[in-house]
Amino acid sequence: MIHRFFVWLFFALLSVFSGNAFPRERIREPKHNSRREKRIVEAQTRRQRDYAVNSKTSKQYSMMPMPRKRRK
């Protein structure tokens, strides 16, 4: 009897941690992806603005850590 209870507890915890017990996670996932895409688009527009405005702050916030070397 106790052994059967432990087997049930094991499968219950397994289903909880595998995510089958909470189907809401799959519904909440596309919102997270859209937020990620929005952040990527914001980064791209910021990069374009960095190329357009060549100020110190835009260089500070650009993605490249090293400054570009000029061609001789």
Rosetta blueprint (number, residue, H / E / L):
1 M L
2 I H
3 H H
4 R H
5 F H
6 F H
7 V H
8 W H
9 L H
10 F H
11 F H
12 A H
13 L H
14 L H
15 S H
16 V H
17 F H
18 S H
19 G L
20 N L
21 A L
22 F L
23 P L
24 R H
25 E H
26 R H
27 I H
28 R H
29 E H
30 P H
31 K H
32 H H
33 N H
34 S H
35 R H
36 R H
37 E H
38 K H
39 R H
40 I H
41 V H
42 E H
43 A H
44 Q H
45 T H
46 R H
47 R H
48 Q H
49 R H
50 D H
51 Y H
52 A H
53 V L
54 N L
55 S L
56 K H
57 T H
58 S H
59 K H
60 Q H
61 Y H
62 S L
63 M L
64 M L
65 P L
66 M L
67 P L
68 R L
69 K L
70 R L
71 R L
72 K L
